[in-house]
């Protein structure tokens, strides 16, 4: 609380401004009337009275319009205080000047109201400027507090959702595993007793339980991206990509896929999660490649302070209207007959890249090549090196 807030209340502050304004308007009228005598210049009367009255009108307008200005009410006392301070400083200066030997105010009844009026208006202007700055600072502080509370609530909500997803998925695994085991046991022991239609129904049930297991595993992994992630450290994306392709070796051999990987950079990140991103993107490129043998190109390029990593295929393509929603959970563009995905893989990639302060997107046309790209921040060393190279000699 300012010293003026301890002296003046909000209503009193406005009354001080209005009273000072009214005082100077009255002084202007009094001075003009007192000067109406033969021989006095009308122009001088008008100019001086406008100086005095003008200051009063400014203060009256300020006191009246104060609530409409971009100023918090708690700053009103400071505005009124600056106004009174300006008046007091000017009076002090004039007093010191008048007390100097062989000097003095030649026309005190004119000089005093004019100069103190200007001092009051100057104090009012400084007070308004300062109050607006304090108001903006106060609003920013309140907004930051609100954002901080909102962020804390979101973090708590996300944590609860992750715990719920983990608990629900974990609890579903055991009964689903039991269902799948008994279905397989039923098929192995009594499969010969089933007719063709019953065998088909049993296959559907086994296939559904297996897909449900995959979905639960995917949800578990998706829910634990933040909580179960490893500490970021320098990772070589060449090695990460090679390990991801090695995990897909069976799928690559079965489809005669050709994987071409250019030189990839080192970044700060979670090696396990980035490996999962490469594995999901390459697996999708192979699975949705169409009838021709899959061809997948992996490359990187520098864009300012980011690395853009791209995985390009020559497969079925993705319609423009579907390119945003494919990164959402359970969004699939093809039926189960056309692919074995769970609808979680790209959503998982998106969340992993978000954790790495990056962004993922897709560029594609139906029937043409599809390129999935994601941006990752370059390391500080790489940024400094780039800046040094770019600096002219």
Short mmCIF file of the C-alpha atoms (twelve columns), coordinates in Angstrom:
data_MODEL
# 
_entry.id   MODEL 
# 
loop_
_atom_site.group_PDB 
_atom_site.id 
_atom_site.type_symbol 
_atom_site.label_atom_id 
_atom_site.label_alt_id 
_atom_site.label_comp_id 
_atom_site.label_asym_id 
_atom_site.label_seq_id 
_atom_site.Cartn_x 
_atom_site.Cartn_y 
_atom_site.Cartn_z 
_atom_site.pdbx_PDB_model_num 
ATOM 1   C CA . UNK A 1   0.000   0.000   0.000   1 
ATOM 2   C CA . UNK A 2   1.399   3.469   -0.969  1 
ATOM 3   C CA . UNK A 3   1.713   6.264   1.547   1 
ATOM 4   C CA . UNK A 4   -1.124  8.137   -0.179  1 
ATOM 5   C CA . UNK A 5   -3.404  5.098   0.141   1 
ATOM 6   C CA . UNK A 6   -2.989  5.335   3.905   1 
ATOM 7   C CA . UNK A 7   -4.053  8.999   3.820   1 
ATOM 8   C CA . UNK A 8   -6.725  9.069   1.097   1 
ATOM 9   C CA . UNK A 9   -9.474  6.620   0.258   1 
ATOM 10  C CA . UNK A 10  -10.662 5.985   -3.308  1 
ATOM 11  C CA . UNK A 11  -13.672 8.390   -3.113  1 
ATOM 12  C CA . UNK A 12  -11.586 11.023  -1.320  1 
ATOM 13  C CA . UNK A 13  -8.960  10.864  -4.068  1 
ATOM 14  C CA . UNK A 14  -11.488 11.778  -6.718  1 
ATOM 15  C CA . UNK A 15  -12.880 14.518  -4.517  1 
ATOM 16  C CA . UNK A 16  -9.370  16.009  -4.150  1 
ATOM 17  C CA . UNK A 17  -8.997  16.183  -7.930  1 
ATOM 18  C CA . UNK A 18  -12.472 17.653  -8.405  1 
ATOM 19  C CA . UNK A 19  -11.890 20.187  -5.609  1 
ATOM 20  C CA . UNK A 20  -8.570  21.328  -7.076  1 
ATOM 21  C CA . UNK A 21  -10.133 21.592  -10.511 1 
ATOM 22  C CA . UNK A 22  -13.037 23.606  -9.152  1 
ATOM 23  C CA . UNK A 23  -10.591 25.841  -7.235  1 
ATOM 24  C CA . UNK A 24  -8.627  26.756  -10.357 1 
ATOM 25  C CA . UNK A 25  -11.752 27.371  -12.401 1 
ATOM 26  C CA . UNK A 26  -12.984 29.704  -9.652  1 
ATOM 27  C CA . UNK A 27  -9.565  31.422  -9.544  1 
ATOM 28  C CA . UNK A 28  -9.710  31.924  -13.298 1 
ATOM 29  C CA . UNK A 29  -13.123 33.574  -13.030 1 
ATOM 30  C CA . UNK A 30  -12.003 35.714  -10.069 1 
ATOM 31  C CA . UNK A 31  -8.832  36.835  -11.825 1 
ATOM 32  C CA . UNK A 32  -10.689 37.713  -15.018 1 
ATOM 33  C CA . UNK A 33  -13.302 39.743  -13.118 1 
ATOM 34  C CA . UNK A 34  -10.664 41.536  -11.028 1 
ATOM 35  C CA . UNK A 35  -8.780  42.597  -14.148 1 
ATOM 36  C CA . UNK A 36  -11.755 44.130  -15.939 1 
ATOM 37  C CA . UNK A 37  -10.707 47.764  -15.439 1 
ATOM 38  C CA . UNK A 38  -10.041 50.491  -17.977 1 
ATOM 39  C CA . UNK A 39  -6.705  50.073  -19.749 1 
ATOM 40  C CA . UNK A 40  -6.348  46.294  -19.219 1 
ATOM 41  C CA . UNK A 41  -5.781  44.281  -22.387 1 
ATOM 42  C CA . UNK A 42  -8.670  41.916  -23.092 1 
ATOM 43  C CA . UNK A 43  -6.258  39.509  -24.806 1 
ATOM 44  C CA . UNK A 44  -4.099  39.305  -21.685 1 
ATOM 45  C CA . UNK A 45  -7.173  38.631  -19.536 1 
ATOM 46  C CA . UNK A 46  -8.311  35.844  -21.848 1 
ATOM 47  C CA . UNK A 47  -4.872  34.210  -22.110 1 
ATOM 48  C CA . UNK A 48  -4.095  34.246  -18.391 1 
ATOM 49  C CA . UNK A 49  -7.575  33.166  -17.362 1 
ATOM 50  C CA . UNK A 50  -7.449  30.334  -19.917 1 
ATOM 51  C CA . UNK A 51  -4.129  29.171  -18.415 1 
ATOM 52  C CA . UNK A 52  -5.610  29.093  -14.923 1 
ATOM 53  C CA . UNK A 53  -9.018  27.770  -15.941 1 
ATOM 54  C CA . UNK A 54  -7.487  25.257  -18.351 1 
ATOM 55  C CA . UNK A 55  -5.588  23.594  -15.529 1 
ATOM 56  C CA . UNK A 56  -8.830  23.441  -13.527 1 
ATOM 57  C CA . UNK A 57  -10.748 21.905  -16.429 1 
ATOM 58  C CA . UNK A 58  -8.034  19.240  -16.869 1 
ATOM 59  C CA . UNK A 59  -8.263  18.339  -13.180 1 
ATOM 60  C CA . UNK A 60  -12.077 18.333  -13.235 1 
ATOM 61  C CA . UNK A 61  -12.069 16.122  -16.309 1 
ATOM 62  C CA . UNK A 62  -9.465  13.829  -14.734 1 
ATOM 63  C CA . UNK A 63  -11.409 13.450  -11.492 1 
ATOM 64  C CA . UNK A 64  -14.609 12.720  -13.372 1 
ATOM 65  C CA . UNK A 65  -13.074 10.329  -15.945 1 
ATOM 66  C CA . UNK A 66  -10.739 8.516   -13.570 1 
ATOM 67  C CA . UNK A 67  -12.964 5.367   -13.353 1 
ATOM 68  C CA . UNK A 68  -13.011 5.142   -17.165 1 
ATOM 69  C CA . UNK A 69  -9.227  5.238   -17.464 1 
ATOM 70  C CA . UNK A 70  -7.089  2.105   -17.575 1 
ATOM 71  C CA . UNK A 71  -6.305  2.471   -13.868 1 
ATOM 72  C CA . UNK A 72  -7.156  0.212   -10.954 1 
ATOM 73  C CA . UNK A 73  -9.103  1.934   -8.171  1 
ATOM 74  C CA . UNK A 74  -6.364  1.208   -5.623  1 
ATOM 75  C CA . UNK A 75  -4.105  3.586   -7.603  1 
ATOM 76  C CA . UNK A 76  -6.487  6.578   -7.322  1 
ATOM 77  C CA . UNK A 77  -4.857  7.875   -4.102  1 
ATOM 78  C CA . UNK A 78  -1.445  7.839   -5.798  1 
ATOM 79  C CA . UNK A 79  -2.791  9.914   -8.718  1 
ATOM 80  C CA . UNK A 80  -4.317  12.492  -6.374  1 
ATOM 81  C CA . UNK A 81  -1.123  12.465  -4.295  1 
ATOM 82  C CA . UNK A 82  1.070   13.153  -7.328  1 
ATOM 83  C CA . UNK A 83  -1.229  16.033  -8.235  1 
ATOM 84  C CA . UNK A 84  -0.928  17.576  -4.756  1 
ATOM 85  C CA . UNK A 85  2.830   16.904  -4.788  1 
ATOM 86  C CA . UNK A 86  3.183   18.776  -8.083  1 
ATOM 87  C CA . UNK A 87  1.320   21.723  -6.620  1 
ATOM 88  C CA . UNK A 88  3.468   21.654  -3.471  1 
ATOM 89  C CA . UNK A 89  6.747   21.449  -5.406  1 
ATOM 90  C CA . UNK A 90  5.781   24.422  -7.535  1 
ATOM 91  C CA . UNK A 91  4.803   26.452  -4.441  1 
ATOM 92  C CA . UNK A 92  8.155   25.611  -2.881  1 
ATOM 93  C CA . UNK A 93  10.064  26.708  -5.978  1 
ATOM 94  C CA . UNK A 94  8.120   29.979  -6.190  1 
ATOM 95  C CA . UNK A 95  8.651   30.630  -2.488  1 
ATOM 96  C CA . UNK A 96  12.415  30.128  -2.737  1 
ATOM 97  C CA . UNK A 97  12.529  32.324  -5.814  1 
ATOM 98  C CA . UNK A 98  10.524  35.063  -4.101  1 
ATOM 99  C CA . UNK A 99  12.789  35.006  -1.024  1 
ATOM 100 C CA . UNK A 100 15.962  35.621  -3.058  1 
ATOM 101 C CA . UNK A 101 17.461  39.136  -2.558  1 
ATOM 102 C CA . UNK A 102 16.500  41.639  -5.241  1 
ATOM 103 C CA . UNK A 103 14.063  39.171  -6.829  1 
ATOM 104 C CA . UNK A 104 10.417  38.447  -6.418  1 
ATOM 105 C CA . UNK A 105 7.210   37.716  -8.247  1 
ATOM 106 C CA . UNK A 106 6.221   40.817  -10.141 1 
ATOM 107 C CA . UNK A 107 2.588   39.768  -10.343 1 
ATOM 108 C CA . UNK A 108 1.906   37.126  -7.657  1 
ATOM 109 C CA . UNK A 109 -1.882  37.011  -8.127  1 
ATOM 110 C CA . UNK A 110 -1.305  36.005  -11.738 1 
ATOM 111 C CA . UNK A 111 1.906   33.926  -11.491 1 
ATOM 112 C CA . UNK A 112 0.878   31.798  -8.512  1 
ATOM 113 C CA . UNK A 113 -2.366  30.320  -9.932  1 
ATOM 114 C CA . UNK A 114 -0.876  29.864  -13.419 1 
ATOM 115 C CA . UNK A 115 2.305   28.083  -12.306 1 
ATOM 116 C CA . UNK A 116 0.760   26.037  -9.489  1 
ATOM 117 C CA . UNK A 117 -1.991  25.003  -11.910 1 
ATOM 118 C CA . UNK A 118 0.627   23.793  -14.359 1 
ATOM 119 C CA . UNK A 119 2.397   21.966  -11.511 1 
ATOM 120 C CA . UNK A 120 -0.861  20.252  -10.508 1 
ATOM 121 C CA . UNK A 121 -1.574  19.153  -14.080 1 
ATOM 122 C CA . UNK A 122 1.990   17.868  -14.457 1 
ATOM 123 C CA . UNK A 123 1.628   15.893  -11.229 1 
ATOM 124 C CA . UNK A 124 -1.696  14.526  -12.474 1 
ATOM 125 C CA . UNK A 125 -0.088  13.402  -15.753 1 
ATOM 126 C CA . UNK A 126 2.802   11.701  -13.971 1 
ATOM 127 C CA . UNK A 127 0.375   10.076  -11.536 1 
ATOM 128 C CA . UNK A 128 -1.830  8.718   -14.339 1 
ATOM 129 C CA . UNK A 129 1.171   7.336   -16.234 1 
ATOM 130 C CA . UNK A 130 2.555   5.686   -13.102 1 
ATOM 131 C CA . UNK A 131 -0.869  4.328   -12.120 1 
ATOM 132 C CA . UNK A 132 -1.439  2.829   -15.568 1 
ATOM 133 C CA . UNK A 133 1.964   1.124   -15.416 1 
ATOM 134 C CA . UNK A 134 1.192   -0.256  -11.957 1 
ATOM 135 C CA . UNK A 135 -2.263  -1.369  -13.130 1 
ATOM 136 C CA . UNK A 136 -0.771  -3.276  -16.073 1 
ATOM 137 C CA . UNK A 137 1.842   -4.835  -13.789 1 
ATOM 138 C CA . UNK A 138 -0.903  -5.818  -11.340 1 
ATOM 139 C CA . UNK A 139 -2.996  -7.352  -14.135 1 
ATOM 140 C CA . UNK A 140 0.007   -9.283  -15.440 1 
ATOM 141 C CA . UNK A 141 0.708   -10.572 -11.946 1 
ATOM 142 C CA . UNK A 142 -2.910  -11.683 -11.528 1 
ATOM 143 C CA . UNK A 143 -2.918  -13.315 -14.967 1 
ATOM 144 C CA . UNK A 144 0.312   -15.127 -14.177 1 
ATOM 145 C CA . UNK A 145 -1.190  -16.374 -10.927 1 
ATOM 146 C CA . UNK A 146 -4.318  -17.545 -12.750 1 
ATOM 147 C CA . UNK A 147 -2.219  -19.245 -15.428 1 
ATOM 148 C CA . UNK A 148 -0.092  -20.880 -12.764 1 
ATOM 149 C CA . UNK A 149 -3.184  -22.143 -10.922 1 
ATOM 150 C CA . UNK A 150 -4.685  -23.336 -14.214 1 
ATOM 151 C CA . UNK A 151 -1.442  -25.097 -15.116 1 
ATOM 152 C CA . UNK A 152 -1.309  -26.742 -11.701 1 
ATOM 153 C CA . UNK A 153 -4.931  -27.905 -12.041 1 
ATOM 154 C CA . UNK A 154 -4.228  -29.232 -15.557 1 
ATOM 155 C CA . UNK A 155 -1.151  -31.075 -14.335 1 
ATOM 156 C CA . UNK A 156 -3.143  -32.574 -11.470 1 
ATOM 157 C CA . UNK A 157 -5.968  -33.495 -13.866 1 
ATOM 158 C CA . UNK A 158 -3.536  -35.075 -16.343 1 
ATOM 159 C CA . UNK A 159 -1.881  -36.987 -13.542 1 
ATOM 160 C CA . UNK A 160 -5.246  -38.311 -12.340 1 
ATOM 161 C CA . UNK A 161 -6.229  -39.251 -15.899 1 
ATOM 162 C CA . UNK A 162 -2.920  -41.041 -16.407 1 
ATOM 163 C CA . UNK A 163 -3.372  -42.900 -13.144 1 
ATOM 164 C CA . UNK A 164 -6.928  -43.823 -14.136 1 
ATOM 165 C CA . UNK A 165 -5.852  -44.988 -17.608 1 
ATOM 166 C CA . UNK A 166 -3.037  -47.023 -16.120 1 
ATOM 167 C CA . UNK A 167 -5.249  -48.589 -13.458 1 
ATOM 168 C CA . UNK A 168 -8.086  -49.331 -15.889 1 
ATOM 169 C CA . UNK A 169 -5.758  -50.789 -18.515 1 
ATOM 170 C CA . UNK A 170 -3.790  -52.793 -15.957 1 
ATOM 171 C CA . UNK A 171 -6.951  -54.225 -14.393 1 
ATOM 172 C CA . UNK A 172 -8.340  -55.157 -17.810 1 
ATOM 173 C CA . UNK A 173 -5.280  -57.094 -18.845 1 
ATOM 174 C CA . UNK A 174 -5.735  -60.088 -16.561 1 
ATOM 175 C CA . UNK A 175 -9.390  -60.948 -17.374 1 
ATOM 176 C CA . UNK A 176 -8.734  -60.344 -21.077 1 
ATOM 177 C CA . UNK A 177 -5.689  -62.596 -20.971 1 
ATOM 178 C CA . UNK A 178 -7.822  -65.254 -19.321 1 
ATOM 179 C CA . UNK A 179 -10.532 -64.919 -22.016 1 
ATOM 180 C CA . UNK A 180 -7.948  -65.185 -24.789 1 
ATOM 181 C CA . UNK A 181 -6.281  -68.213 -23.166 1 
ATOM 182 C CA . UNK A 182 -9.545  -70.090 -22.753 1 
ATOM 183 C CA . UNK A 183 -10.598 -69.310 -26.319 1 
ATOM 184 C CA . UNK A 184 -7.322  -70.705 -27.620 1 
ATOM 185 C CA . UNK A 185 -7.675  -73.722 -25.322 1 
ATOM 186 C CA . UNK A 186 -11.196 -74.280 -26.612 1 
ATOM 187 C CA . UNK A 187 -9.945  -74.122 -30.201 1 
ATOM 188 C CA . UNK A 188 -7.094  -76.582 -29.572 1 
ATOM 189 C CA . UNK A 189 -9.186  -79.138 -27.667 1 
ATOM 190 C CA . UNK A 190 -12.542 -79.009 -29.415 1 
ATOM 191 C CA . UNK A 191 -11.797 -77.334 -32.714 1 
ATOM 192 C CA . UNK A 192 -12.566 -80.509 -34.655 1 
ATOM 193 C CA . UNK A 193 -16.082 -80.628 -33.192 1 
ATOM 194 C CA . UNK A 194 -17.032 -77.196 -34.563 1 
ATOM 195 C CA . UNK A 195 -18.717 -76.722 -37.902 1 
ATOM 196 C CA . UNK A 196 -17.402 -74.132 -40.354 1 
ATOM 197 C CA . UNK A 197 -19.559 -71.310 -39.031 1 
ATOM 198 C CA . UNK A 198 -18.614 -72.013 -35.397 1 
ATOM 199 C CA . UNK A 199 -14.910 -72.030 -36.301 1 
ATOM 200 C CA . UNK A 200 -15.355 -68.668 -37.982 1 
ATOM 201 C CA . UNK A 201 -17.052 -67.259 -34.864 1 
ATOM 202 C CA . UNK A 202 -14.249 -68.608 -32.693 1 
ATOM 203 C CA . UNK A 203 -11.610 -67.018 -34.922 1 
ATOM 204 C CA . UNK A 204 -13.430 -63.692 -34.673 1 
ATOM 205 C CA . UNK A 205 -13.472 -63.974 -30.881 1 
ATOM 206 C CA . UNK A 206 -9.758  -64.829 -30.672 1 
ATOM 207 C CA . UNK A 207 -8.859  -62.060 -33.113 1 
ATOM 208 C CA . UNK A 208 -10.949 -59.559 -31.131 1 
ATOM 209 C CA . UNK A 209 -9.318  -60.503 -27.835 1 
ATOM 210 C CA . UNK A 210 -5.843  -60.183 -29.362 1 
ATOM 211 C CA . UNK A 211 -6.653  -56.767 -30.815 1 
ATOM 212 C CA . UNK A 212 -8.080  -55.700 -27.452 1 
ATOM 213 C CA . UNK A 213 -4.827  -56.772 -25.791 1 
ATOM 214 C CA . UNK A 214 -2.875  -54.678 -28.278 1 
ATOM 215 C CA . UNK A 215 -5.143  -51.700 -27.621 1 
ATOM 216 C CA . UNK A 216 -4.709  -52.004 -23.849 1 
ATOM 217 C CA . UNK A 217 -0.936  -52.255 -24.233 1 
ATOM 218 C CA . UNK A 218 -1.026  -49.178 -26.456 1 
ATOM 219 C CA . UNK A 219 -3.143  -47.249 -23.950 1 
ATOM 220 C CA . UNK A 220 -0.765  -48.188 -21.159 1 
ATOM 221 C CA . UNK A 221 2.176   -46.885 -23.150 1 
ATOM 222 C CA . UNK A 222 0.274   -43.735 -24.172 1 
ATOM 223 C CA . UNK A 223 -0.745  -42.961 -20.574 1 
ATOM 224 C CA . UNK A 224 2.831   -43.303 -19.321 1 
ATOM 225 C CA . UNK A 225 4.614   -41.067 -21.848 1 
ATOM 226 C CA . UNK A 226 5.081   -38.322 -19.258 1 
ATOM 227 C CA . UNK A 227 5.275   -40.297 -16.022 1 
ATOM 228 C CA . UNK A 228 7.440   -43.201 -17.215 1 
ATOM 229 C CA . UNK A 229 9.703   -41.277 -19.598 1 
ATOM 230 C CA . UNK A 230 13.452  -41.359 -19.136 1 
ATOM 231 C CA . UNK A 231 15.689  -38.342 -18.515 1 
ATOM 232 C CA . UNK A 232 16.719  -36.511 -21.688 1 
ATOM 233 C CA . UNK A 233 20.290  -37.088 -22.812 1 
ATOM 234 C CA . UNK A 234 22.221  -36.758 -26.078 1 
ATOM 235 C CA . UNK A 235 21.069  -39.472 -28.486 1 
ATOM 236 C CA . UNK A 236 22.267  -40.368 -31.961 1 
ATOM 237 C CA . UNK A 237 19.225  -40.641 -34.227 1 
ATOM 238 C CA . UNK A 238 21.212  -42.759 -36.704 1 
ATOM 239 C CA . UNK A 239 21.548  -45.433 -34.015 1 
ATOM 240 C CA . UNK A 240 17.948  -44.990 -32.880 1 
ATOM 241 C CA . UNK A 241 16.638  -45.397 -36.436 1 
ATOM 242 C CA . UNK A 242 18.823  -48.480 -37.025 1 
ATOM 243 C CA . UNK A 243 17.527  -50.102 -33.835 1 
ATOM 244 C CA . UNK A 244 13.915  -49.356 -34.845 1 
ATOM 245 C CA . UNK A 245 14.455  -50.962 -38.268 1 
ATOM 246 C CA . UNK A 246 16.100  -53.966 -36.624 1 
ATOM 247 C CA . UNK A 247 12.963  -54.439 -34.497 1 
ATOM 248 C CA . UNK A 248 10.949  -54.418 -37.744 1 
ATOM 249 C CA . UNK A 249 13.299  -56.835 -39.520 1 
ATOM 250 C CA . UNK A 250 10.654  -59.562 -39.914 1 
ATOM 251 C CA . UNK A 251 8.109   -57.148 -41.414 1 
ATOM 252 C CA . UNK A 252 10.771  -55.661 -43.700 1 
ATOM 253 C CA . UNK A 253 11.847  -59.103 -44.967 1 
ATOM 254 C CA . UNK A 254 8.277   -60.318 -45.520 1 
ATOM 255 C CA . UNK A 255 7.367   -57.289 -47.651 1 
ATOM 256 C CA . UNK A 256 10.741  -56.854 -49.427 1 
ATOM 257 C CA . UNK A 257 10.783  -53.295 -48.135 1 
ATOM 258 C CA . UNK A 258 13.680  -50.975 -48.969 1 
ATOM 259 C CA . UNK A 259 14.662  -48.550 -46.202 1 
ATOM 260 C CA . UNK A 260 16.931  -45.679 -47.224 1 
ATOM 261 C CA . UNK A 261 18.203  -43.613 -44.317 1 
ATOM 262 C CA . UNK A 262 20.296  -40.474 -44.740 1 
ATOM 263 C CA . UNK A 263 22.554  -38.974 -42.100 1 
ATOM 264 C CA . UNK A 264 20.555  -38.078 -38.990 1 
ATOM 265 C CA . UNK A 265 21.603  -35.656 -36.232 1 
ATOM 266 C CA . UNK A 266 22.199  -35.968 -32.506 1 
ATOM 267 C CA . UNK A 267 19.508  -34.447 -30.297 1 
ATOM 268 C CA . UNK A 268 18.568  -34.249 -26.637 1 
ATOM 269 C CA . UNK A 269 15.818  -36.727 -25.877 1 
ATOM 270 C CA . UNK A 270 14.483  -39.997 -24.523 1 
ATOM 271 C CA . UNK A 271 16.119  -42.727 -26.613 1 
ATOM 272 C CA . UNK A 272 13.418  -45.331 -25.937 1 
ATOM 273 C CA . UNK A 273 10.560  -43.011 -26.866 1 
ATOM 274 C CA . UNK A 274 12.267  -41.669 -30.004 1 
ATOM 275 C CA . UNK A 275 12.931  -45.263 -31.066 1 
ATOM 276 C CA . UNK A 276 9.189   -45.893 -30.694 1 
ATOM 277 C CA . UNK A 277 8.437   -42.903 -32.964 1 
ATOM 278 C CA . UNK A 278 10.723  -44.216 -35.737 1 
ATOM 279 C CA . UNK A 279 9.362   -47.717 -35.329 1 
ATOM 280 C CA . UNK A 280 5.723   -46.614 -35.582 1 
ATOM 281 C CA . UNK A 281 6.302   -44.350 -38.590 1 
ATOM 282 C CA . UNK A 282 8.364   -46.918 -40.525 1 
ATOM 283 C CA . UNK A 283 5.879   -49.712 -39.690 1 
ATOM 284 C CA . UNK A 284 2.992   -47.573 -40.968 1 
ATOM 285 C CA . UNK A 285 4.918   -46.725 -44.132 1 
ATOM 286 C CA . UNK A 286 5.472   -50.430 -44.813 1 
ATOM 287 C CA . UNK A 287 1.936   -51.534 -43.926 1 
ATOM 288 C CA . UNK A 288 0.126   -48.943 -46.051 1 
ATOM 289 C CA . UNK A 289 2.456   -49.099 -49.058 1 
ATOM 290 C CA . UNK A 290 -0.068  -50.625 -51.445 1 
ATOM 291 C CA . UNK A 291 0.708   -53.538 -53.749 1 
ATOM 292 C CA . UNK A 292 4.231   -52.502 -54.736 1 
ATOM 293 C CA . UNK A 293 7.222   -53.375 -52.519 1 
ATOM 294 C CA . UNK A 294 7.515   -50.638 -49.894 1 
ATOM 295 C CA . UNK A 295 10.161  -47.970 -50.269 1 
ATOM 296 C CA . UNK A 296 10.819  -45.756 -47.255 1 
ATOM 297 C CA . UNK A 297 13.175  -42.756 -47.198 1 
ATOM 298 C CA . UNK A 298 14.325  -41.285 -43.883 1 
ATOM 299 C CA . UNK A 299 16.185  -37.964 -43.920 1 
ATOM 300 C CA . UNK A 300 16.812  -34.814 -41.888 1 
ATOM 301 C CA . UNK A 301 17.318  -31.129 -42.596 1 
ATOM 302 C CA . UNK A 302 18.183  -28.147 -40.411 1 
ATOM 303 C CA . UNK A 303 15.627  -25.342 -40.035 1 
ATOM 304 C CA . UNK A 304 16.968  -22.601 -37.759 1 
ATOM 305 C CA . UNK A 305 17.157  -23.953 -34.226 1 
ATOM 306 C CA . UNK A 306 15.294  -27.174 -35.121 1 
ATOM 307 C CA . UNK A 307 15.952  -30.425 -36.905 1 
ATOM 308 C CA . UNK A 308 13.187  -31.625 -39.228 1 
ATOM 309 C CA . UNK A 309 13.165  -35.440 -39.409 1 
ATOM 310 C CA . UNK A 310 11.049  -36.929 -42.207 1 
ATOM 311 C CA . UNK A 311 9.846   -40.435 -43.059 1 
ATOM 312 C CA . UNK A 312 8.566   -40.650 -46.653 1 
ATOM 313 C CA . UNK A 313 6.835   -43.539 -48.394 1 
ATOM 314 C CA . UNK A 314 5.227   -44.094 -51.783 1 
ATOM 315 C CA . UNK A 315 2.052   -45.714 -50.516 1 
ATOM 316 C CA . UNK A 316 -1.676  -45.111 -50.502 1 
ATOM 317 C CA . UNK A 317 -1.614  -41.466 -49.401 1 
ATOM 318 C CA . UNK A 318 -3.890  -39.672 -46.945 1 
ATOM 319 C CA . UNK A 319 -6.822  -37.387 -47.883 1 
ATOM 320 C CA . UNK A 320 -6.301  -33.747 -46.858 1 
ATOM 321 C CA . UNK A 321 -9.410  -33.683 -44.654 1 
ATOM 322 C CA . UNK A 322 -8.095  -36.627 -42.602 1 
ATOM 323 C CA . UNK A 323 -4.552  -35.403 -42.015 1 
ATOM 324 C CA . UNK A 324 -5.268  -33.657 -38.699 1 
ATOM 325 C CA . UNK A 325 -7.382  -36.317 -37.022 1 
ATOM 326 C CA . UNK A 326 -4.974  -39.208 -37.636 1 
ATOM 327 C CA . UNK A 327 -2.921  -38.016 -34.644 1 
ATOM 328 C CA . UNK A 328 -5.884  -38.505 -32.307 1 
ATOM 329 C CA . UNK A 329 -6.406  -41.663 -30.237 1 
ATOM 330 C CA . UNK A 330 -8.369  -44.457 -31.959 1 
ATOM 331 C CA . UNK A 331 -8.569  -42.607 -35.286 1 
ATOM 332 C CA . UNK A 332 -8.059  -45.023 -38.170 1 
ATOM 333 C CA . UNK A 333 -8.345  -44.337 -41.903 1 
ATOM 334 C CA . UNK A 334 -8.601  -48.016 -42.845 1 
ATOM 335 C CA . UNK A 335 -10.633 -50.910 -41.535 1 
ATOM 336 C CA . UNK A 336 -9.173  -53.893 -39.700 1 
ATOM 337 C CA . UNK A 337 -9.248  -55.849 -42.955 1 
ATOM 338 C CA . UNK A 338 -6.755  -53.388 -44.517 1 
ATOM 339 C CA . UNK A 339 -4.392  -53.006 -41.569 1 
ATOM 340 C CA . UNK A 340 -3.561  -54.288 -38.134 1 
ATOM 341 C CA . UNK A 341 -3.077  -50.964 -36.337 1 
ATOM 342 C CA . UNK A 342 -4.814  -50.062 -33.084 1 
ATOM 343 C CA . UNK A 343 -5.351  -46.361 -33.823 1 
ATOM 344 C CA . UNK A 344 -2.963  -45.372 -31.036 1 
ATOM 345 C CA . UNK A 345 0.433   -45.418 -32.793 1 
ATOM 346 C CA . UNK A 346 0.347   -41.935 -34.346 1 
ATOM 347 C CA . UNK A 347 -1.274  -40.460 -31.233 1 
ATOM 348 C CA . UNK A 348 1.588   -41.952 -29.232 1 
ATOM 349 C CA . UNK A 349 4.115   -40.419 -31.664 1 
ATOM 350 C CA . UNK A 350 2.438   -37.034 -31.318 1 
ATOM 351 C CA . UNK A 351 2.547   -37.139 -27.527 1 
ATOM 352 C CA . UNK A 352 6.194   -38.231 -27.481 1 
ATOM 353 C CA . UNK A 353 7.186   -35.386 -29.816 1 
ATOM 354 C CA . UNK A 354 5.219   -32.924 -27.673 1 
ATOM 355 C CA . UNK A 355 7.179   -34.121 -24.642 1 
ATOM 356 C CA . UNK A 356 10.341  -33.327 -26.607 1 
ATOM 357 C CA . UNK A 357 9.095   -29.749 -27.250 1 
ATOM 358 C CA . UNK A 358 8.570   -30.555 -30.909 1 
ATOM 359 C CA . UNK A 359 5.798   -30.864 -33.462 1 
ATOM 360 C CA . UNK A 360 4.672   -33.596 -35.857 1 
ATOM 361 C CA . UNK A 361 2.715   -33.267 -39.081 1 
ATOM 362 C CA . UNK A 362 1.992   -35.060 -42.363 1 
ATOM 363 C CA . UNK A 363 2.062   -34.018 -46.010 1 
ATOM 364 C CA . UNK A 364 0.261   -36.277 -48.451 1 
ATOM 365 C CA . UNK A 365 -2.063  -36.634 -51.388 1 
ATOM 366 C CA . UNK A 366 -4.292  -39.693 -52.032 1 
ATOM 367 C CA . UNK A 367 -2.486  -42.201 -54.232 1 
ATOM 368 C CA . UNK A 368 0.844   -40.387 -53.921 1 
ATOM 369 C CA . UNK A 369 3.747   -40.376 -51.502 1 
ATOM 370 C CA . UNK A 370 3.200   -39.548 -47.826 1 
ATOM 371 C CA . UNK A 371 5.759   -37.753 -45.664 1 
ATOM 372 C CA . UNK A 372 5.534   -37.722 -41.879 1 
ATOM 373 C CA . UNK A 373 7.794   -35.045 -40.396 1 
ATOM 374 C CA . UNK A 374 8.592   -34.053 -36.848 1 
ATOM 375 C CA . UNK A 375 10.648  -31.171 -35.504 1 
ATOM 376 C CA . UNK A 376 13.053  -31.522 -32.580 1 
ATOM 377 C CA . UNK A 377 15.088  -28.726 -30.966 1 
ATOM 378 C CA . UNK A 378 18.741  -28.686 -31.915 1 
ATOM 379 C CA . UNK A 379 21.196  -29.012 -29.059 1 
ATOM 380 C CA . UNK A 380 22.781  -25.847 -27.672 1 
ATOM 381 C CA . UNK A 381 26.169  -26.878 -29.101 1 
ATOM 382 C CA . UNK A 382 24.674  -27.289 -32.559 1 
ATOM 383 C CA . UNK A 383 22.986  -23.883 -32.314 1 
ATOM 384 C CA . UNK A 384 26.241  -22.163 -31.301 1 
ATOM 385 C CA . UNK A 385 28.107  -23.902 -34.135 1 
ATOM 386 C CA . UNK A 386 25.511  -22.827 -36.678 1 
ATOM 387 C CA . UNK A 387 25.658  -19.241 -35.428 1 
ATOM 388 C CA . UNK A 388 29.453  -19.244 -35.661 1 
ATOM 389 C CA . UNK A 389 29.366  -20.553 -39.231 1 
ATOM 390 C CA . UNK A 390 26.721  -17.997 -40.208 1 
ATOM 391 C CA . UNK A 391 28.679  -15.090 -38.688 1 
ATOM 392 C CA . UNK A 392 30.531  -13.145 -41.416 1 
ATOM 393 C CA . UNK A 393 34.305  -13.044 -41.225 1 
# 
